[in-house]
Each structure stands twice: as C-alpha cells, then as structure tokens.
Amino acid sequence: MSYDDVRIGRFLDDVASARVAPAGGTVVAVAGAMGAALCEMACVHTINAREADDGDEGAAPERSFEDLREDFARQRRRLLALADQDATLVDDLFGGDASEPTERLEKRATGIPLATAEASLIVLEEAAVVVDRGRSGVVADARAGAYLADATLRASLSTVRVNATALSDRPFAETMTERADTLAKSAAAVRRDVLQDGR
C-alpha cells in the first residue's frame, strides 16, 4: 500500500484501530509530508505574486523560490515513501505473520525514523527562508508547515533513541544516537529563527 493513494479519513480510521500499522512512525512521516506541502504551497503563491508584480524585484529570488518549491516536493515524496516503509516494517515486526525480529529489521526501526528526521530538518531549514522572504499572506502557512516538520523531527529523534537502546550492535546504536544528537542541535538553531516562540 502507498500512502499516496489513501484517503485521509481511511488513514485516520486505520491509525485509530486495533491494527499494528500505521503506527507512530508512519503518522509523523505523513505529518512531515503535510508540512512540506504547506511550504510548497507558500512558494507557489510567492512565485505567482512576484510574476504579477510590476515592481523591480529581479528574477533571482523567483528562481530561488522555484528551487525551494521543487525541494519541498522532493521531501514530501520522500516522507510519504518513509511512511510506507515504516508501516511495512511495523507489519513485519508486529503483524500476524511476524516472527522473531532480525537484527536487520531492528536496525531499520532506527534507520527509518532517522531518515524521517533528516528529511524533516531539510523542510524546517527551508521553511525559514519562506517565512523570512515569502509573500506575507502565506507566511503563516509556511510557519504552520515548519511546526509540523519540527514535530515530525522531534518525534522521529525520540524513536531513534528509544529503538537504539534495544540494538545488540552497540557501535551501530551509538552511531545512530550520535547522528540523532547532531540533527537535534541543527534543528535547535533553525527553530529559533523560524518558529515564533522558539520552543
């Protein structure tokens, strides 16, 4: 199943059911994709407003927002793909046909949320540009997208740390935890700029 093709109502019904998937990792990845989509929309409206403006703004900012729009679209698709991967992993680990977890699956339970956090950080960083330079009428939308990306990032890093403690491969677990710490520090620096209250 691809979350590209699932209606929101059905998705929420599945979350709020006795099924093992979709679970937390899938939900936060979808939330991150929604955040990217909001920022993408803010770019579209900024580009359209500048094209209609007879002022003296040059083409470079326009191209920059076009690049941002394309990257938000990439991260949106990436996050939806990670949602699919997370749901499949949860089914493999806890579904009706699940067997004893393998080390590969346990490592994926750390790797998928780390990748989700990495994609979300990109959305958060680029949202800062849209909040700062985007059309005033859509800045609130871009900031809402940044809040969703930040929530996705925080939740994903929490999952990385929790799942890393269960890994028998301690060097791998320590590497994943260190990468999570690096992402958290990068996010803290961006958060002060893009989110109104900095928290």
C-alpha positions as CSV (number, residue, x, y, z in Angstrom):
1,M,0.0,0.0,0.0
2,S,1.2,3.5,-0.8
3,Y,0.0,6.5,1.3
4,D,-0.1,8.4,-1.9
5,D,-3.3,6.6,-2.7
6,V,-5.1,6.5,0.8
7,R,-7.9,8.9,1.7
8,I,-7.2,10.9,4.9
9,G,-10.3,9.6,6.6
10,R,-9.4,6.0,5.9
11,F,-5.8,6.6,7.1
12,L,-7.1,8.0,10.4
13,D,-9.5,5.1,10.8
14,D,-6.6,2.7,10.3
15,V,-4.5,4.6,12.9
16,A,-7.3,4.6,15.4
17,S,-7.9,0.8,15.1
18,A,-6.5,-2.5,16.5
19,R,-4.2,-2.8,13.5
20,V,-0.5,-2.7,14.3
21,A,0.2,-0.3,11.4
22,P,0.1,2.6,10.7
23,A,1.7,3.5,13.9
24,G,3.7,6.4,15.3
25,G,6.5,6.5,12.7
26,T,4.0,6.4,9.8
27,V,1.8,9.1,11.3
28,V,4.7,11.5,12.0
29,A,6.2,11.0,8.5
30,V,2.8,11.8,7.0
31,A,2.6,14.9,9.2
32,G,6.0,15.9,7.9
33,A,4.9,15.5,4.3
34,M,1.9,17.8,5.1
35,G,4.3,20.4,6.5
36,A,6.4,20.2,3.3
37,A,3.2,20.6,1.2
38,L,2.2,23.7,3.1
39,C,5.7,25.2,2.5
40,E,5.4,24.2,-1.2
41,M,2.1,26.0,-1.4
42,A,3.6,29.1,0.1
43,C,6.3,29.0,-2.5
44,V,3.7,28.7,-5.3
45,H,1.8,31.8,-4.1
46,T,5.0,33.8,-3.6
47,I,6.2,32.9,-7.2
48,N,2.7,33.8,-8.6
49,A,2.6,37.1,-6.7
50,R,6.0,38.1,-8.0
51,E,5.2,37.2,-11.5
52,A,2.1,39.5,-11.3
53,D,4.1,42.3,-9.7
54,D,5.4,45.1,-12.0
55,G,7.9,46.1,-9.3
56,D,11.7,45.9,-9.7
57,E,12.3,42.6,-8.0
58,G,14.8,40.6,-10.0
59,A,14.4,37.1,-11.3
60,A,16.9,35.5,-8.9
61,P,14.6,35.4,-5.9
62,E,11.9,33.9,-8.1
63,R,14.2,31.2,-9.3
64,S,15.2,30.6,-5.7
65,F,11.6,30.1,-4.7
66,E,11.1,27.7,-7.6
67,D,14.1,25.7,-6.4
68,L,12.6,25.7,-2.9
69,R,9.3,24.6,-4.2
70,E,10.9,21.7,-6.1
71,D,12.8,20.6,-3.0
72,F,9.7,20.8,-0.7
73,A,8.1,18.5,-3.3
74,R,11.0,16.1,-3.1
75,Q,10.9,16.0,0.7
76,R,7.1,15.5,0.6
77,R,7.5,12.5,-1.7
78,R,10.4,11.2,0.4
79,L,8.4,11.5,3.7
80,L,5.5,9.6,2.2
81,A,7.9,6.9,1.0
82,L,9.3,6.7,4.5
83,A,5.7,6.4,5.9
84,D,5.2,3.4,3.6
85,Q,8.5,1.9,4.8
86,D,7.6,2.4,8.4
87,A,4.2,0.8,8.0
88,T,5.7,-2.2,6.2
89,L,8.4,-2.5,9.0
90,V,5.8,-2.4,11.8
91,D,3.8,-5.1,10.0
92,D,7.0,-7.2,9.7
93,L,7.8,-6.8,13.3
94,F,4.4,-7.0,15.0
95,G,1.9,-8.2,12.4
96,G,0.1,-11.5,12.4
97,D,2.8,-13.2,10.4
98,A,5.6,-11.7,12.3
99,S,8.4,-14.0,13.5
100,E,11.4,-13.3,15.8
101,P,12.8,-9.8,14.9
102,T,16.0,-10.0,13.0
103,E,18.9,-7.6,13.5
104,R,18.3,-6.1,10.1
105,L,14.7,-5.3,11.0
106,E,15.7,-3.8,14.3
107,K,18.3,-1.6,12.6
108,R,15.7,-0.5,10.2
109,A,13.5,0.5,13.1
110,T,16.2,3.0,13.9
111,G,17.2,3.9,10.4
112,I,13.7,4.8,9.1
113,P,13.0,7.4,11.8
114,L,16.5,8.8,11.4
115,A,15.8,9.3,7.7
116,T,12.4,10.9,8.6
117,A,14.2,13.3,10.9
118,E,16.7,14.2,8.2
119,A,14.0,15.0,5.7
120,S,12.1,17.0,8.2
121,L,15.2,19.1,9.1
122,I,15.5,20.0,5.4
123,V,11.9,21.1,5.4
124,L,12.4,23.1,8.6
125,E,15.6,24.8,7.3
126,E,14.0,25.8,4.0
127,A,10.8,26.9,5.7
128,A,12.9,29.5,7.4
129,V,13.6,31.1,4.0
130,V,9.9,31.1,3.1
131,V,8.9,32.6,6.4
132,D,11.5,35.3,6.0
133,R,11.1,36.2,2.3
134,G,7.8,34.7,1.3
135,R,4.6,36.5,0.4
136,S,3.1,38.0,3.6
137,G,-0.3,36.3,3.0
138,V,1.2,32.8,3.2
139,V,3.9,33.2,5.8
140,A,1.6,31.8,8.5
141,D,1.1,28.7,6.3
142,A,4.8,28.3,5.9
143,R,5.2,28.6,9.6
144,A,2.5,26.0,10.2
145,G,4.4,23.7,7.8
146,A,7.6,24.4,9.9
147,Y,5.8,23.4,13.1
148,L,4.7,20.1,11.5
149,A,8.2,19.5,10.3
150,D,9.6,20.3,13.7
151,A,7.1,18.0,15.4
152,T,8.0,15.2,13.0
153,L,11.7,15.7,13.6
154,R,11.4,15.7,17.4
155,A,9.1,12.6,17.4
156,S,11.4,10.8,15.0
157,L,14.5,11.5,17.0
158,S,12.8,10.2,20.1
159,T,12.0,7.0,18.3
160,V,15.7,6.7,17.1
161,R,16.9,7.0,20.7
162,V,14.4,4.5,22.1
163,N,14.9,1.9,19.4
164,A,18.7,2.3,19.6
165,T,18.7,1.1,23.2
166,A,17.3,-2.3,22.1
167,L,20.0,-2.9,19.5
168,S,22.6,-5.6,20.2
169,D,25.1,-3.9,17.8
170,R,26.3,-1.3,20.2
171,P,28.7,0.5,17.9
172,F,25.8,0.9,15.3
173,A,23.4,2.1,18.1
174,E,26.0,4.7,19.3
175,T,26.5,5.9,15.7
176,M,22.7,6.3,15.3
177,T,22.4,8.1,18.6
178,E,25.2,10.5,17.7
179,R,23.6,11.3,14.3
180,A,20.3,12.0,16.2
181,D,22.1,14.3,18.5
182,T,23.7,16.2,15.6
183,L,20.3,16.6,13.9
184,A,18.8,17.8,17.2
185,K,21.5,20.5,17.5
186,S,21.0,21.7,13.9
187,A,17.2,21.8,14.5
188,A,17.6,23.9,17.6
189,A,19.5,26.6,15.8
190,V,16.9,26.8,13.0
191,R,13.9,26.6,15.4
192,R,14.9,29.9,17.0
193,D,14.6,31.6,13.6
194,V,11.5,30.1,12.1
195,L,9.1,29.4,15.0
196,Q,7.6,32.3,16.7
197,D,8.3,31.3,20.3
198,G,11.5,29.4,19.6
199,R,10.3,26.4,21.6
